[in-house]
Amino acid sequence: MTTTVAHKLPLDRFLARNPFPEPMTDGLFYRDKMRALHRIAPDVPVGNILEIGGGQSGLSAMLYPQAEVVNLDMDASLGEAPCNKDPRVTFVHGDATALPFPDASFDMVTMFDLLEHVPDDAAVAREALRVVRPGGWILVSTPDRERWRYPYYGIFRPICPPEEDLFAEWGHVRRGYTRAELAALFGKPADKVCAFINPLLALSHDVSFSRLSRRGRRMLHALLAPASVLGWVSHRMSTPGTEIAAAWQRP
């Protein structure tokens, strides 16, 4: 009998590690992101991962519990984050456009919500392709430039900050990417793609970043729970969403 070995963490255990304090309300959008990343992540042996801009999330180490992870970030203070104290994780203060690693150094490179923050995104893509080994993988998440907006529903404008304020707070230099723009950056269409935050889950996303108090957000999340549950259970790999998770295998 052949035994199937799982190399990435099972989905239920991965989702249970959602770092948001309220993962089923304010953090529901992040749970959806984690599921999309799990769907596009290959279940293959991964010895080492370069996580570019991983900051304090620790997603790559969660996703591949047997891998050694290098977390490279421009913010040196994030080296003190709990996820970067994991014995499997090495924090490096560095620049995504000039990676301090030899060619073909990593089995996988991950960039979760990074590209939209970097002016020279073409340099980041080139560097990621340079340091990943042949047959290795690059995993990316980013807003869909054509679908993402905040608030998604105009009815929430009175309780939500302007989109420009969020972009300034988050350090965005662009809205995001279309799938075709991502294909141009990495030289070919992604091998695996899964959108996330569909129109039903966008209700919860709008509330999560609203100006309401925590109590107010909880109450509105409770009212929207039927829509959120339907949005969650009905979402498939092909379901449209406001953000994109994509994976490329280097030839």
Backbone as a ProteinNet text record, in pm:
[ID]
protein_1_A
[PRIMARY]
MTTTVAHKLPLDRFLARNPFPEPMTDGLFYRDKMRALHRIAPDVPVGNILEIGGGQSGLSAMLYPQAEVVNLDMDASLGEAPCNKDPRVTFVHGDATALPFPDASFDMVTMFDLLEHVPDDAAVAREALRVVRPGGWILVSTPDRERWRYPYYGIFRPICPPEEDLFAEWGHVRRGYTRAELAALFGKPADKVCAFINPLLALSHDVSFSRLSRRGRRMLHALLAPASVLGWVSHRMSTPGTEIAAAWQRP
[TERTIARY]
85	0	88.8	56.7	132.6	77.1	165.4	124.5	149.7	46	59.4	113.9	223	286.1	246.7	191.9	156.3	276.6	312.4	425.8	380.8	262.7	208.1	109.6	92.5	6.3	-137.1	-208.1	-349	-427.9	-527.2	-599	-659.9	-723.5	-789.9	-690	-572.5	-471.6	-409	-395.5	-341.9	-437.2	-565.8	-663.9	-674.6	-655.2	-663.3	-553.6	-450.2	-339.9	-352.2	-471.5	-498.1	-452.7	-359.5	-304	-396.9	-510.8	-601.1	-667.3	-679.1	-740.5	-884.3	-958.9	-1097.3	-1108.4	-1058.9	-1042.4	-1171.3	-1284.5	-1409.7	-1494.4	-1443.2	-1514.9	-1419.8	-1346.1	-1252.4	-1147	-1111.5	-1007.9	-1060	-1190	-1244.7	-1182.7	-1156.5	-1094.9	-956.2	-882.9	-749	-757.3	-859.1	-884.1	-908.6	-982.3	-1008.5	-879.7	-794.7	-663.9	-581.8	-581.5	-505.1	-555.3	-687	-740.1	-697	-699.2	-657.3	-509.8	-425.6	-283.6	-263.8	-340.6	-330.9	-370.2	-470.2	-517.1	-414.1	-339.1	-242.2	-103.5	-79.9	52.2	69.2	178.3	199	230.9	177.6	207	326.8	443	568.7	672.6	779.9	885.8	948.5	957.9	1016.6	1118.8	1246.6	1351.5	1372	1369.4	1388.7	1305.2	1262.9	1174.7	1233	1229.6	1254.9	1120.3	1083.4	961	1000.4	963.7	1000	888	923.3	823.1	729.4	778.8	694	660.9	740.3	709.5	685.3	563	529.8	418	390.8	281.8	325.4	445.1	492.8	416.5	350.9	265.1	341.5	459.7	533.2	574.5	619.7	657.6	536.6	420.6	298.3	259.7	266.6	219.6	305.1	437.7	529.9	607.9	552.6	609.8	744.7	789.7	918.7	1027.9	991.4	1087.1	1163.5	1287.2	1362.6	1321.7	1297.2	1245.1	1338	1370.2	1438.1	1333.2	1311.1	1214.8	1291.9	1281.7	1352.6	1254.3	1288.4	1199	1281	1224	1291.3	1287.6	1191.7	1175.7	1254.2	1368	1454.6	1390	1299	1236.3	1151	1105.8	1020.2	1096.3	1227.3	1305.1	1271.2	1210	1171.1	1031.7	961.3	826.7	833	732.3	734.8	758.3	699.2	715.4	859.9	937.8	1077.5	1172.4	1116	1193.4	1182.2	1102.7	1092.5	1231.2	1275.8	1409.1	1427.7	1318.4	1328.8	1339.8	1321.9	1314.4	1438.7	1496.1	1606.3	1557.7	1564.5	1521.7	1640.4	1617.1	1721.1	1665.4	1738	1700.2	1756.9	1668.2	1719.2	1616.8	1661	1584.1	1537.6	1407.3	1351.3	1401.6	1449.1	1495.7	1642.8	1711.8	1853.9	1877.8	1832.4	1837.5	1982	2022.6	2161.4	2183.5	2139.1	2150.7	2199.2	2271.8	2317.5	2200.4	2228.9	2129.1	2084.2	1958.9	1903.7	1927.8	1898	1925.7	1808.1	1684	1566.3	1472.2	1405.5	1303	1176.1	1155.3	1032.4	1059.5	993.1	992.9	847.5	815.7	679.8	679.1	574.9	556.1	408	367	226	195.8	115.9	80.4	205.4	296.2	421.8	432.3	405.6	437.9	373.8	252.1	182.2	244.8	344.3	412.6	546.6	594.1	730.7	728.1	789.3	788.7	847.9	964	1028.9	988.5	862.6	813.5	879.6	922.8	990.2	1121.2	1193	1318.1	1290.8	1181.7	1146.4	1118.8	1041.6	1010.9	1137.4	1226.2	1352.5	1435.2	1444.3	1523	1461.5	1330.3	1265.3	1293.5	1284.2	1313.2	1459.8	1546	1689.7	1723.7	1663.7	1706.1	1629.5	1520.5	1447.9	1512.1	1519.4	1582.5	1495.4	1553.4	1472	1378.4	1253	1153.1	1090.8	1148.3	1094.3	973.3	917.6	790.8	800.5	719.7	699.6	550.7	519.4	381.4	359.2	248.3	219.2	73.1	47.4	-89.5	-88	-196.3	-204	-348.1	-386.7	-520.2	-535.5	-656.8	-690.7	-719.2	-636.9	-647.1	-784.7	-847.8	-976.4	-1095.1	-1077.8	-1191.3	-1184.9	-1061.7	-1048.8	-1093.1	-1171.9	-1206.3	-1248.3	-1239.4	-1279.4	-1348.4	-1467.5	-1538.8	-1593.2	-1609	-1661.1	-1805.2	-1879.8	-2019.3	-2034	-2088.5	-2101.1	-2182.8	-2273.4	-2356.4	-2272.5	-2149.2	-2062.6	-1973.8	-1982.3	-1892.4	-1900.2	-2020.2	-2025	-1946.9	-1922.1	-1851.7	-1710	-1668.3	-1537.1	-1443.5	-1314.3	-1218.5	-1207.2	-1164.4	-1144.1	-1036.4	-1051	-952.2	-811.4	-798.7	-667	-599.7	-680.9	-624.7	-569.9	-641.7	-592.6	-465	-462	-341.1	-221.5	-242.9	-133.9	-89.1	-185.4	-152.5	-78.5	-121	-61.6	65.3	92.7	212.2	200.4	79.4	61.8	116.4	181	220.1	137.5	56	-37.6	-153.8	-264.8	-385.9	-366.4	-299.9	-280.7	-247.5	-288.3	-251.4	-366.3	-372.9	-456.4	-375.6	-442.2	-370.2	-273	-311.8	-222.4	-97.6	-112.5	3.1	96.9	40.7	125.3	199	131.1	195.7	312.1	294.3	402.4	520.4	493.4	601.2	685.3	618.9	689.8	714.8	683.5	723	628.3	521.6	423	300.9	186.3	70.5	99	35.6	54.2	7.9	76.9	38.8	-86.7	-105.2	-224.6	-270.6	-401.7	-457.6	-585.5	-603.2	-727.6	-756.4	-870.8	-911.9	-966	-971.1	-1033.7	-1101.8	-1177.9	-1268.8	-1367.7	-1463	-1568	-1667.5	-1764	-1854.6	-1928.9	-1961.4	-2028	-1930.6	-1808.8	-1710.3	-1658	-1675.9	-1635.6	-1717.3	-1838.5	-1917	-1840	-1789.2	-1713.6	-1583.9	-1517.8	-1393.7	-1419.7	-1528	-1561	-1575.5	-1645.9	-1670.4	-1540.6	-1454.2	-1330.9	-1243.1	-1242.1	-1157	-1236.7	-1360	-1444.2	-1399.5	-1460.8	-1431.2	-1512.4	-1595.5	-1679	-1593.5	-1647.9	-1583	-1580.7	-1501.1	-1496.5	-1636.1	-1708.3	-1843.2	-1934.7	-1922.3	-2003.3	-1971.7	-1842.9	-1804.3	-1859.1	-1851.5	-1903.2	-2051.7	-2126.1	-2270	-2300.1	-2226.4	-2251.5	-2205.1	-2092.1	-2049.2	-2157.2	-2220	-2324.4	-2443.1	-2481.3	-2591.9	-2558.4	-2431.5	-2388.6	-2346.7	-2350.9	-2300.1	-2360.4	-2492.9	-2545.4	-2479.3	-2458.4	-2392	-2247.1	-2180	-2039.2	-2024.5	-2113.6	-2108.2	-2132.6	-2232.1	-2259.6	-2140.3	-2080.8	-1963.9	-1848.1	-1830.9	-1721.4	-1742.3	-1859	-1880.5	-1894.5	-1933.9	-1957.5	-1834.5	-1727.2	-1611.8	-1529.6	-1504.9	-1424.4	-1300.9	-1211.3	-1090.1	-1125	-1236.7	-1273	-1363.8	-1402.8	-1492.6	-1420.8	-1482.1	-1418.4	-1403.8	-1299.9	-1277.6	-1200.2	-1181.9	-1114.5	-962.5	-912.8	-768.7	-728.6	-600.3	-548.7	-438.6	-444.2	-331.6	-286.5	-155.9	-106.1	27.9	53.1	176.5	238.4	370.7	446.2	553.5	568.8	681.3	787.8	909.1	1018.1	1060.5	1070.2	1112	1249.2
-119	0	124.3	221.3	345.9	447.6	504.9	606.5	744.8	828.5	964	1054	1121.6	1209.9	1353.8	1423.1	1564.4	1651.4	1739.7	1828.2	1966.2	2008	2132.6	2097.3	2189.5	2166.6	2144.1	2047.6	2029.3	2158.4	2177.5	2303.6	2343	2248.9	2286.2	2336.1	2273.1	2316.6	2449.2	2470.4	2597.7	2712.3	2693.8	2798	2827.5	2725.2	2744.5	2837.3	2863.3	2948.7	3092.1	3127	3264.1	3360.3	3451.7	3537	3647.5	3671.4	3777.5	3740.4	3836.6	3808.1	3759.1	3804.7	3761.5	3701.4	3578.4	3521.1	3492.6	3485.6	3456.8	3582.1	3698.6	3824	3920.4	4003.1	4095.8	4022.6	3901.9	3827.3	3726.9	3734	3636.9	3653.5	3778.5	3800.5	3735.9	3738	3679.6	3526.8	3472.2	3328.5	3287.3	3370.4	3340.4	3347.8	3444.9	3453.4	3327.6	3282.5	3163.4	3040.9	3028.4	2914.7	2920.8	3040.6	3054.7	3018.4	3062.2	3027.3	2876.3	2814.6	2669.5	2598.4	2650.9	2587.4	2593.8	2702.7	2714.6	2662.7	2639.7	2592.2	2444.5	2408.6	2268.5	2182.8	2063.4	1971.4	1885.9	1948.8	1885.2	1906.9	1827.6	1852.2	1989.9	2066.6	2200.2	2209.5	2217	2222.5	2359.9	2461.6	2598.2	2695.7	2801.5	2902.6	3040.8	3125.5	3267.3	3337.9	3394.2	3473	3619.7	3687.3	3827.1	3914.3	4002	4089	4015.8	3910.8	3831.9	3901.2	4002.7	4082.1	3999.9	4009.6	3940.7	3839.3	3796.2	3700.6	3555.6	3520.8	3383.3	3281.7	3324.3	3233.6	3118.6	3145.7	3039.3	2928	2966.2	2865.5	2786.1	2851	2779.3	2680.3	2726	2646.6	2522.9	2537.3	2424.9	2402.3	2321.9	2309.2	2238	2176.9	2108.8	2191.5	2305.4	2385.1	2483.1	2512.8	2624.2	2750	2858.9	2980.8	3098.6	3172.4	3300.9	3408.2	3494.3	3603.4	3732.9	3787.6	3910.7	4026.6	4133.9	4248.7	4377.5	4486.3	4616.6	4677	4633	4686.8	4600.7	4650.5	4571.6	4540	4625.7	4603.1	4477.3	4430.9	4312.5	4184.1	4193.8	4078.3	4033.4	4122.5	4090	4030.4	4019	3961.2	3814.4	3765.4	3626.6	3523.4	3543.3	3442.2	3431.1	3538.6	3536.4	3482.1	3441	3374.4	3222.9	3174.7	3030.7	2978.2	2864.2	2810.8	2782.1	2762.4	2733	2860	2976	3101.5	3186.5	3237.6	3333.7	3465.5	3570.3	3702.2	3774.7	3833.8	3910.8	4047.6	4151.2	4287.1	4311.9	4330.8	4346	4402.7	4418.2	4483.2	4377.8	4374.7	4275.8	4293.1	4413.1	4435.7	4398.9	4363.1	4323.9	4219.2	4098.5	3993.7	3949.2	3938.3	3901.7	3750.8	3680.6	3535.2	3491.9	3381	3330.6	3281.9	3264.3	3208.1	3070.3	3038.2	2905.2	2857.2	2943.5	2913	2849.2	2864.9	2827.5	2736.6	2648.7	2564.1	2643.1	2749.7	2828.6	2971.9	3065.1	3205.6	3247.9	3311.2	3359.1	3510.4	3572.4	3717.6	3743.1	3748.4	3763.8	3911.3	3970.8	4112.8	4199.9	4175.3	4251.4	4339.4	4282.9	4350.3	4487.9	4502.8	4630.7	4739.9	4702.6	4798.5	4846.3	4782.7	4808.3	4882.3	5001.7	5074.2	4993.2	4930.2	4854.4	4706.8	4679.2	4541.6	4447.3	4499.7	4414.4	4360.4	4442.2	4397.4	4288.8	4303.3	4200.1	4067.5	4071	3947.9	3883.4	3965.4	3911.5	3845.7	3910.9	3856.4	3726.8	3722.3	3599.5	3483.6	3510.2	3406.3	3365.1	3457.9	3427.1	3333.1	3356.3	3280.3	3149.6	3127.4	3001.4	2896	2773.5	2665.9	2620.9	2565.6	2504.4	2399	2404.9	2316	2369.3	2477.9	2539.3	2626.5	2683.4	2755.4	2897.7	2985.9	3121.7	3137.2	3179.8	3199.3	3347.7	3400.8	3543.9	3564.3	3666.2	3715.7	3866.5	3920.2	4062.6	4100	4225.6	4266.8	4257.1	4226.7	4229.2	4374.5	4429.7	4573.3	4610.3	4521	4552.6	4530.4	4450.1	4415	4476.3	4508.9	4555.5	4700.8	4729.5	4867.5	4867.9	4986.7	4998.8	5131.7	5126.6	5003.1	4939.8	4810.5	4741.1	4783.5	4806	4846.5	4992.3	5074.2	5216.5	5249.1	5159.7	5184.5	5199.9	5144.9	5151.4	5275.9	5361.1	5477.5	5564.7	5585.5	5670.1	5615.6	5483.9	5427.2	5381.1	5401.2	5351.8	5467.5	5451.5	5552.9	5548.7	5658.1	5655.9	5554.2	5499	5403.1	5461.3	5590.1	5653.8	5651.9	5664.9	5661.5	5523.1	5420.1	5284.2	5258.4	5301.4	5280.9	5350.7	5470.1	5542.1	5469.7	5420.9	5348.9	5219	5149.5	5019.5	5032.7	5150.1	5168.4	5117.5	5118	5076	5182.2	5136.5	5227.6	5201.7	5095.1	5067.4	4986.1	4987.3	4918	4767.3	4712.6	4568.4	4528.6	4409.7	4353.8	4274.8	4275.2	4178.6	4049.7	3943.4	3817.3	3831.2	3907.7	3928.5	4006.4	4104.2	4181.2	4093.9	4004.9	3911.2	3816.9	3771.5	3684.8	3756.5	3885	3961.7	3976.6	3996.2	4011.1	3884.5	3768.2	3642.5	3560.4	3618.1	3556.8	3452.6	3421.7	3325.5	3330.7	3279.5	3273.1	3182.7	3212.1	3130.9	2987.7	2893.7	2752.9	2721.6	2794.6	2776.5	2913.7	2938.3	3066.7	3042	3117.4	3113.9	3255	3311.1	3440.6	3421.5	3531	3524.7	3657.6	3659.7	3768.9	3795	3702.2	3718.2	3825.9	3863.6	3973.6	3954.7	3832.1	3812.3	3835	3783.7	3803.8	3947.4	4020.6	4160.9	4242.8	4198.1	4265.2	4266.4	4149.9	4137.9	4218.6	4216.7	4292.5	4441.2	4492.9	4634.3	4668.8	4583.5	4609.1	4601.3	4506.5	4485.6	4610.1	4689	4808.3	4937	4925.2	5042.9	5121.7	5236.1	5320.9	5280.5	5181	5140.2	5091.1	5100.5	5042.2	4890.2	4824.8	4678.8	4620.5	4676.8	4628.4	4648.7	4765.8	4792.6	4698	4668.4	4575.1	4435.4	4393.6	4262.4	4251.2	4354.4	4351.6	4344.2	4422.6	4421.5	4290.2	4236	4103.7	3999.4	4007.5	3911	3922	4044.6	4063.4	4009.1	4020.4	3976.9	3829.9	3761.8	3625.1	3530.9	3534.1	3442.2	3461.3	3586.7	3613	3566.5	3589.9	3549.7	3398.2	3326.3	3179.9	3129.4	3185.9	3144.6	3176	3293.9	3329.4	3234.7	3192.6	3101.8	2963.6	2903.7	2764.3	2751.3	2859.5	2849.2	2882.1	2930.6	2977.3	2859.7	2860.9	2759.3	2824.2	2742.5	2796.7	2897.6	2873	2957.4	3074.2	3086.1	3194	3328.6	3429.1	3561.4	3620.1	3699.5	3766.1	3893.9	3968.4	4097.5	4086.8	3968.6	3948.5	3816.9	3803.9	3691.1	3619.5	3487.6	3404.7	3325.1	3324.9	3260.9	3192.8	3086.2	3008.4	2979.3	2998.3	2967.8	2863.7	2764.1	2671.9	2711.4	2731.5	2767.6	2647.6	2664.9	2552.9	2498.2
0	0	0	-86.9	-95.6	3.7	82.8	179	120.7	119.6	70.2	181	152.2	250.1	218.8	316.5	298.8	334.4	244.3	268.3	316.7	276.7	330.5	442.2	534.2	648.8	600.9	656.9	618.4	634.5	548.4	543.5	677.1	746.9	871.9	975.7	981.1	1077.1	1036.1	906.2	856.8	889.8	863.4	890.6	1039.5	1121.2	1266.9	1318.5	1237.9	1280.1	1226.2	1179.5	1136.6	1247.3	1217	1323	1370.7	1302.5	1346.2	1478.1	1573.1	1703.4	1691.7	1591.9	1571.6	1431.3	1415.2	1281.6	1206.3	1276.3	1207.7	1184.1	1225.7	1200.1	1128.8	1203.1	1138.3	1055.8	1095.1	1024.7	923.3	891.1	795.3	657.4	616.9	485.9	480.7	593.6	596.5	593.1	657	649.7	503.9	430.9	289.7	208.4	240.8	174.9	202.8	328.1	363.4	287.1	272.3	196.7	50.2	-8.1	-147	-163.3	-70.3	-77.1	-63.4	24.8	41.5	-87.2	-156.1	-279.3	-390.4	-398.6	-509	-470.1	-341.8	-297.1	-334.5	-400.9	-438.6	-316.7	-314.6	-204.2	-243.1	-239.7	-281.9	-172.4	-171.5	-72.3	-92.9	13.7	8.9	121	83.1	184.1	241.6	152.2	201.1	119.8	185.7	127.3	155.1	54.2	75.1	76.5	189.6	199.3	193.1	85.2	66.2	121.8	215.2	275.3	368.4	431.5	520.5	649.9	686.3	803.8	927.7	980.9	1104.9	1087.9	962.8	941.7	962.1	912.8	926.8	844.7	735.2	659.4	594.3	540.7	471.2	566.7	685.6	784.9	832.2	841.9	877.1	768.7	644.2	530.7	507.9	525.1	504.8	634.8	724.9	859.7	865.4	755.6	755.8	687.2	632.3	555	643.1	602.2	658.3	582	653.8	591.2	618.2	512.2	524.8	499.6	597.2	584.2	562.3	441.5	407.3	408	480.9	489	500.6	449	456.1	596.3	677.3	812.2	910.8	953.7	1041.1	1174.6	1221.6	1351.6	1354.3	1237.7	1233.2	1265.4	1272.6	1315.2	1455.8	1534.6	1672	1681.3	1569.3	1570.6	1612.9	1685.1	1733.2	1624.1	1506.5	1400.6	1355.3	1371.3	1328.6	1435.4	1549.2	1653.3	1643.5	1548	1522.4	1484.1	1541.1	1507.1	1358.8	1286.8	1143.2	1059.1	1120.9	1046.1	1070.4	961.4	968.8	911.9	991.3	943.9	881.2	763.6	693.3	658.6	698	660	521.4	422.5	287	190.6	66.2	-39.6	-139.7	-166.4	-259	-401.3	-435.9	-572.6	-592	-485.4	-492.6	-384.6	-407.8	-306.6	-280.8	-154.9	-121.8	-117.6	-223.8	-228.4	-365.6	-372.8	-502.8	-588.9	-716.7	-807.8	-758.3	-787.1	-762	-618.4	-522.4	-381.5	-307.6	-361.1	-284.4	-363.7	-290.7	-351.7	-382.4	-307.1	-323.4	-281.6	-350.1	-311.3	-295.4	-182.7	-161.3	-146.7	-201.9	-193.7	-172.5	-47.3	-14.8	12.6	-76.8	-65.9	-60.4	-150.9	-156.1	-280.5	-398.3	-523.8	-535.9	-483.2	-495.7	-408.9	-326.7	-239	-296.7	-403.1	-450.3	-584.3	-592.5	-719.9	-835.5	-813.9	-921.7	-911.6	-943.1	-931.4	-1031.3	-1146.2	-1244.8	-1188.2	-1110.8	-1049.5	-945.8	-871.3	-772.1	-841.4	-948.6	-1020.8	-1077.5	-1135.6	-1189.5	-1080	-965.7	-855.8	-802.3	-792.4	-745.9	-841.8	-971.7	-1070.7	-1066.6	-1032.6	-1027.3	-912.5	-795.4	-677.4	-657.9	-733.4	-718.8	-809.6	-760.2	-835.3	-952.9	-1058.8	-1164.7	-1104.6	-1143.7	-1086.3	-958.8	-904.1	-783.4	-814	-709.1	-721.3	-667.1	-728.1	-679.1	-648.8	-526.2	-483	-454.4	-504.8	-495.5	-456.2	-374.5	-359.4	-377.7	-435.6	-465.3	-496.2	-475.4	-519	-670.4	-714.5	-856.1	-894.1	-980.8	-1012.4	-1066.3	-1140.3	-1202.4	-1108.8	-1004.5	-918.4	-778.7	-730.6	-592.3	-581	-481.5	-446.7	-300.5	-238.5	-98.1	-74.5	-11.4	18.7	-109.2	-106.4	-224.1	-250.5	-141.8	-152.7	-109	-197.7	-170.9	-47.4	-8.8	108.8	235.9	233.4	351.4	353.9	253.8	249.9	375.1	433.9	553.9	673.3	677.3	792.9	758.5	633	590.3	555.9	582.6	537.2	385.5	324.1	178.7	140.5	22.7	-27.5	-25.7	-60.2	-64.4	72.7	178.2	313.8	346.2	304.7	328.7	250	124.3	44.1	107.6	158.8	224.2	350.5	429.3	552.6	522.6	418.3	384.8	300.6	246.6	166	23.3	-31.6	-171.1	-266.3	-372.9	-480.2	-605.8	-603.3	-712.4	-656.3	-729.6	-684.3	-680.1	-779.8	-787.7	-930	-969.6	-1099.5	-1159.3	-1290.9	-1360.4	-1375.5	-1410.9	-1434.3	-1550.4	-1650.8	-1764.8	-1724.1	-1636.1	-1589.2	-1505.6	-1425.7	-1350.8	-1446.1	-1549.5	-1648.2	-1715.5	-1744.3	-1806.4	-1710.9	-1582.2	-1484.4	-1473.7	-1473.2	-1448.3	-1574.9	-1690.2	-1816.5	-1870.5	-1799.4	-1848.3	-1755.5	-1801.8	-1712.7	-1592.7	-1481.4	-1361.3	-1386.5	-1324.2	-1335.5	-1254.2	-1144.3	-1062.3	-1014.9	-1020.5	-978.5	-899.6	-792.6	-716.8	-667.3	-705.6	-651.7	-510.5	-434.6	-302.6	-272.3	-163.9	-127.1	-240.9	-255.5	-354.9	-310.2	-395.7	-359.3	-227.2	-188.4	-60.3	56	43.4	149.5	152.9	43.6	43.2	142.4	175.4	279.3	411.6	448.3	573.1	566.5	452	434.7	454.1	397	414.8	562.5	636.5	778	858.8	824.9	901.2	905.9	798.8	792.6	806.2	857.3	875.7	998.9	1018.2	1133.9	1256.7	1246.6	1359.2	1476.5	1596.3	1713.1	1699.6	1782.5	1778.1	1801.4	1898.7	1927.5	1806.8	1743	1625.1	1511.3	1491.4	1385.2	1414.1	1540.4	1575.8	1544.8	1578.1	1553.9	1404.1	1325.1	1180.6	1118.2	1166	1118.5	1146.6	1265.3	1300.7	1205.4	1170.7	1077.3	938.1	901.6	768.1	763.6	877.4	885.3	781.1	754.6	651.9	515.3	475.4	347.1	350.5	464.6	475.8	468	536	532.6	390.4	322.9	184.8	94.9	112.8	33	56.5	181.8	215.7	154.4	176.4	134.5	-16.5	-83.7	-227.9	-311.9	-247.9	-325.7	-378.5	-508.8	-575.6	-637.6	-691.8	-754.7	-864	-935.3	-1049	-1011.3	-883.7	-842.4	-850.2	-911.8	-915.7	-775.2	-757.6	-629.3	-649.8	-541.7	-551.5	-537.8	-501.4	-488.4	-553.5	-580.8	-657.5	-580.6	-576.9	-533.7	-655.9	-681.7	-803.4	-776.5	-853.7	-837.1	-974.6	-981.9	-1103.5	-1069.8	-1155.9	-1142.8	-1243.5	-1192.6	-1282.6	-1364.8	-1495.7	-1582.9	-1544.4
[MASK]
+++++++++++++++++++++++++++++++++++++++++++++++++++++++++++++++++++++++++++++++++++++++++++++++++++++++++++++++++++++++++++++++++++++++++++++++++++++++++++++++++++++++++++++++++++++++++++++++++++++++++++++++++++++++++++++++++++++++++++++++++++++++++++

